Amino acid sequence: MDGTVGYEFLSRLNRLWMDENKAGELSALYSAFTGESGDYPSLVPQKKRQVIRLLFRRELEYLVELALRVADREYGLPAPSRDCLREAIVALSVELPVYRTYKRGAELSDGDAEILRMALGRARTHHPDSGQEAFDLLERMLLEGNAEMGSEWVARWQQFTGPVTAKGLEDTAFYDFSRLISANEVGGEPGMAGISAESFHEFCDGMQRNRPGSLLLTATHDTKRGEDVRTRISVLSEQPAEWAEAVAAWSVMNAAGWGNHQPDRHMEYFLYQTLAGAWPLEEKRCQEYMLKACRESKRHTTWLYPDEGYERGLREFISHLYQSPEFISSLEKFLQPLVLAGHGNSLAQTLIKLTAPGVPDIYQGCELPEFSLVDPDNRRPVDFEARRRLLDGFEARAAPPSWQASESKL
């Protein structure tokens, strides 16, 4: 192995297009419009706990049963109560700041040991009702050597925390926190502000010295938005006052679209950002995407327990927007400078990716502007023949295309 797959590069480069000096204004707008606190770090453990309850109950019960057997047969300890042990395992899992650790038998790296101690400390502090005996048992299994059964528990728990974190963050919290949705990307931290050019250079310097073989990616089969959608949405961070004015006007303009349904300001704000980033967007695709977004957020409806009334209200609201010439005209007028700025940032992003320390990774179709939303968009067949024709045409041209032209990215 030489380096990483590149999500940390995506995170830093993505934040480079966000105005770090106006993050407070953007947070104030988000809170004022949605009524949300904007505290992403406190949301994460809530959402991890939620997905454990919804999706991983069977795996959790297996961990509880196995831990009870370890306490009795390998350690000869009085077993904690089943309820206390269950809550301790959940608490530890939601406080883990990474997807998983990699202990094998008695082998535990210093870095993983530090992560586990921190997670155990936070779990003990934030969830004292679980009982210290339960945490003592977990700490012994995780930080000391184990016999066969204890090692199996550690392996199973490490396999458990990965999907819990993926589902809790990427497939729940990323749809439940919408301050600036271009930041809600795999490998990223939605609660963080932008970074300075100096900070980005420091990161690249570290890449050159420590991980020069790492991939440099800006899109994958798993990213939440196309790279050009993200760069356009991120321009909103540079003009929070204008964005606030537009959102307020659109909300009044579209109020009738909710009909008899309770307005959902969170999804409305999420929708306006989606339209700003991906416009022009067909209504059918917008409806499909927003249905996925609201079910993933798990606020009012889920894949397992869909709320037909809520989903009908959201569909009708979206249809109202698409049938409103007043809204479409206002949206397109607002987007005129945004489109150009987003395209410029996309070209700069491509140039940086091709020249920064590491190995550039061009995901399928991203040779041209790429305005996909999450799967299945980013897994569609690519028209490579069209790209070949463009490349052949470049050789016959007297001058390169204008930077404003879509083919300038290629």
N, C-alpha and C positions, 0 to 999 in steps of 0.2 A: 504494500500500500504506500502511496505517495501523495499526501495531501487529503483534501476533503472533496465532497461532491459539489460544493459551491454555494450552499444556501446562506452561509455567513457573508459571502460577497454580495449576493442579492440583497440581503438586508441592509448592508452599509450603503450600497449604491442607490437603493431605493430611497433611503432617508436623505441622501444628498440633495434630492429634488424637493425636499420639504423645508419650508422656512422656519428654522429653529427659533427665530426671534418673535414669531407671531403665534406660537403654539398656545399661549394663554388665551388669546382672542378666539382661536378656533375652539378651544375647550369651553369657553364661556358661551359661545354660540350653540354648541352641541347641548350643553346643559339647559340653556334657556329654551331651546326648541323642543327637546325630547323630555326634559325633566329628569334626565339621568345625571348621576354624580360625576361620571367620567373617570371613575377610579378603576382602571383595568386590572391592576394587580390583585385587588380584592375580589374581582369577578372570577379569576382563574380557578381558585380552589372551589368556588361554588359550582362552576360548570363541570369540573372534574368529578365532584361528588354527585352531580346530577346524572352524568353518563354512567357512573358506576351503578347507581340505582336503576337506571333504565335498561342498560345494555349488558352489564357484567356481574349480575347478582350470582349466577351459578359459579363463575370463577372465584368470586369473593368467598362464597361458602366453602369451596374446596380449600382455599388458603386458611380459613378459620379452622376447619377440621384437621388439616395437616399440622398446623401450629400447635393445636391441642395435643396431638400425638407426640410431637417433638418434645413438648414440655414434660409429658408423662414418661415416655420411653427412653429418651436420650439424655434429658437433663435431670430427671427425677424431681421436678419442681411441682408445687401445687399449681394447678392450671388456673389461669384467670377465667372469669366467667365468659361464656360464649359471646354475650353482647358486648362486653368491654373489649374483648379481643377483636371482634368485628369492627368496632368503632376505631380502635387503635390502628388497624391495618388501613382502613379508609383514610384516617387522619394522616398517616405517614405517606400514603400514596398521593394525596392531594397537595401535600407540602413539598413533595419532591420537585426540585426546580429544573430537572432534565427529564428526557423521555425515559431513560433507564440507566442503570449502572451495569457493570460487567464483572461481578465477582464470580470466580470459578473455584469451587472448593475452598481452600484457605487463601487463594490468590486474590488480593484486593489492592488496587493501586492507591497511592496516596491521595490522588485527586478524587477518586470515588469514595474513599473513606471520609474525606472532608465533606463531600456532598451528603453522605448518609448521616453523619453527625449533625450537620446543620438541619437536615430535614427532620431528624428525630427530635432535636431541640425545639424546633418550631411546633412540631406536633404535640409534644408534651406541654408547651406553653399555651397553645391555642385550643387544645382539646383535653383539659385536665380531667374531665369526667370519665375518660376512658380507663383511668386507673394506671398508676405507675407500674404495677406488676405486668400488665400487658405490654407496655413499652419496653420494660426490662427484657422481656422474652424476645421481642423483635430485635432489640439492640444486640443481644447475645448472638442470635442467629446471623445477623448481618455483619457484625464487626469482629466476630471470633471465628475460629475454625469449627467445622461441624462434622458430625458423622453423616451417614448416608441420607437419613430422612431430613435433617436440617439443611443439608446442601440442596436437596430437592425443593424444599420450601423456598430457599433463596432464588433458585433458578425459576420456579413458577412465578414468584412475585415479580422478578425482573421482566418476565414475559408479559405480566399483567399490566405493569405501569406504562409500557410503551403505547399500546392501543388506548389505554385510558387517557393518556396525555394527548395523543393524536385526536381522538374523538372529542375530548373536552376542550381543547384549544382550537385546532384547525376547523373542526366540524361543528363547533358550538359557539365558543367565545368570539371567534372571528366574525360570526354573523350576529352576535348579540351586543357588539360594541362598535359604534359606527361614527366615531369622531372624525376620522379621515380614513375611508376604507381602503385606500391604496396602501396603507401601512399594514393592513390585515393580510399578511402574506406568509407563506410557509418559511420558517426560519427567522421571521421577524418578530417584533414586539410592538403590538398596536398602541400600547400606552406611552411609548417613547416619542420624543420630538425628533426633528431633523438633526442632521449633524453638519458641522462646518467642513469646508474643503480641507482645512488643516487636519481635522480628525480622520478624514478619509485617506489622506496621504500617509498618516501614521499607520493606519490599518494596512495599506498597500506595502509600506516598508516592512511591516511584520510578515506579510505574505512572502515577500521576496527573500527574507532571511530564514523563515521557518517552514514555509509550505509552498515552495515555488511550483510544485506539481499539481496544486489544487485546480479544480475546474472553476471557471468564471461563468456563472449562468445568470440569466435574467428571465428564463421561462423553462418550464418542464411540463410533463404530463400532469403534474400535481399542483401547479400554481393556481391561485384563485382568480387571477385576472391576467389578460394579455399584457405584455410589457408596455404597449402603447396606451392601453386603458389606464394603467397605473400612472404613467408620466403625466397624462392629462389631468387626472383627478388631483395629483399632487400640486398642480398649479394653484388649486383652490387655497392651499396653505399660504400662498403669497398675497392673497387678496381676501382675507376673511370679512372685511366690511362689505365689499361688493357681493360676496357670496351670501352673507347674512341678509342683505337687502333683497336679493333674488329669491332666496328660500322663503322669506316672510311673504313676499308678493305671491309666489306660487301657492303657498299654503292657503291664503285667502282666496285666490283665484280658483282653487280646486276643492274648496271645502265641501261643495255640494256633491262631490264624487263619492264621499263616504256614505251618502244616503242615510239610512237608519242604523248603520253600523257604527260602532265606537271607533273613532279615529285612532290609528296607531302611529304616533309621531316618530317612533323609532324606525319603523319600516318605511315611512314616508321620507324621512331624511336619507335612509339607505338608498331608496329608489331614486331620489333626485341626484345623488352622487353617481349612481350607476348610469343614469341617462347622460349625465355630463361627461362621463368617461367613455362610454361606448356608442354615443349617438353618431350616425343614425342607427337605431336598433329596432328591428321588426317587433311589432306588438306580441306576436306569438312567442318569440324567443324571450322577450321581457317577462311575459306571464310565466313561462316555464322557470325562468331563472329566479324570479321573486318567490314562486311557490317553494322552490328548493331552499332559498335563503330563509324564509320564515319557518319552515320545518326544521332546518338545521339550528336556528337560534333557540328553538324549543321553548319559546315564551308562551305562545298561545296555541300552538299546534305542533305535532311531531310526525315523523314517518310512521311510528307505531300507533299513535293515537291522534289521527287528523281531526281537526275541528272544522267541519264543513261550513258552518256559519261564518267563522272568522275568515276562512280562505275565500269564500264567496265575496265577502266585503272587500278584500284586497283585490280580487280580480276585477270587481266592478269599479274600484277606484282607479286602477291602471287603465281600464277601458275608457273611463271618463277623460283621463289625461290625453290619450291618443286621439280622442274625438273632439278635443278642444283646440280650435285654430288659435285662440288667444294664447293658450299655454305653449303650443308648439312654436309659435312666432316668438314669444318671449324667451323660450329656451334657446332657440337658434341664434337669436340676437346676442344673448349672454355668452354663447359658446364661440362666437367669431374670434375674439382674441385668445381664448383658451385653447382652441384647436391648434393655432399656430405655435403658441408657447409649448404646448405638450409635444408637438412634433419636433420642435427644436431640441427639447430635452431628450427625446427618444434618440435623435441622431447623436447627441453628446454621449448618451448612455452606451450606444453601440460602439462609438469610438473608444471610450474608456475601456469597455469590455475587451476590445481587440488589442489594446496596448498595455493594460495593467499586468503586473506580475501574475503569472498563472497560465492556464490553458483555456482559451475561449471556447464556450459551448453554445453553438447556435441551434436552438431547438427548431424542430420542423415547422416551416412556414414563417419563421420570424425574420427571414431575409427582407420581407416587406412589412409595412405597418400591420400590426396584429392586434385586433380588437376583440379577441375572444373573451368570453366569461368562462367560468369554471367548466369542468367536464359536463357534457361531451364536446363542447366547443374545441378545447385544446387537444382533442384526439381525432379531429376530422382529417380526412385525406387532404394532402397538400397538392396544389396544382404546380408541379415542378416544371411542366412544359412551358407554362406562362413565364416562369422565372428564367428559363433558358432563352426564351425569345427576347426578354428584356436584356439579358447579358449580351446576346448576339447583337442587339440593336445599339448597345453602348459603343461597340467598336466602330460602327458606321457614323456615329455622331461627331460633329465638329467640336462640340463642347459638352461637358457633363450636365446632367439635369439640374435645374434650380434646386436649392436646398429645400424649398417649400413643396416640391413635387414628391409624391409618395415613393417613386422609384429611387429617390436619393438615398434611402436607407440601404438599398441593395448595392 
